[in-house]
């Protein structure tokens, strides 16, 4: 698999998970976070040796220990105290006797499970990664088991949903064009229509919705809604109509490659796409929302065409005229 998680990314997320330990565990959270950052630091010297290749554990430990001691000797020149702390935290984690070390060791395994599920999403649920589920047996604390149940429930639900596809048509491109054409098509052909802009406006007004403030800010300041949040809202909306087994028309989405990739990972790939441009304007596919770093429109069109089961580019006026014939 390409673009696998780096040791640095893994360590950072272990530190973040360590930070989320509940207060009733009475842990030294700052110590847990530092231990999470340092627990695999020896691999920055020797590299990440995967478990599945069957490398001798005692040999691997000695190699990592040697790597940590090398880094400790480098750090000695700057701060003997910091060097000693780094080595001490690594050794404490390896021994696994203190409550902090035990929690971080569990979070190390839990992060591996989270990453494996992200790989499953990246491969659209087509790659079997059940081999990673052996990490479950290494989580023993009550809190860790509680987190594990949530993870397993969400993973199983995601994999089950991927088996049940629904025909989806994206109306992407100019906002003015997609709004007008989607309104026409949904009435003319009785297609289920989901308006991304409509969902966001509705959620922004819903005070009971936990992310309403974030969405209001994004709308008011013309900022992009976090892509994972947007995909989650779309998934929930699509689930409402799956039983009808009819095509679903989604307007105003996706607006960039990031949104497209997130939808394909989390929901389903190879959807039908109509890319619309306003014949009266020569505009890019994204509104001017401080997104100058986004790919140019021709690159985004190529991404859509690559991904789509069916792709068509149309100008708004020509599309509507053709539909009226």
Protein Blocks (a to p, Z undefined) as FASTA:
>chain_A
ZZiacfklmmmmmmmmmmmpcfklopafklmmmmmmmmmmmmmmnopadfklopafklmm
mmmmmmmmmmmmmmmmmommlmmmmmmmmmmmmnomamklmmmmmmmmmmmmmmmmmmmm
mnnopaccklmmmmmmmpmbfklmmmmmmmmmmmmmmmmmmmmccdddddedjfklmmmm
mmmmmmmnopacddfklmmmmmmmmmkbmklmmmmmmmmnopacdfklmmmmmmmmmmmm
mmnopacddehiafbfklmmmmmmmmoghiaddddddfkbccdfbdcehiampccfklmm
mmmmmmpmbdcdddfklmmmmmmZZ
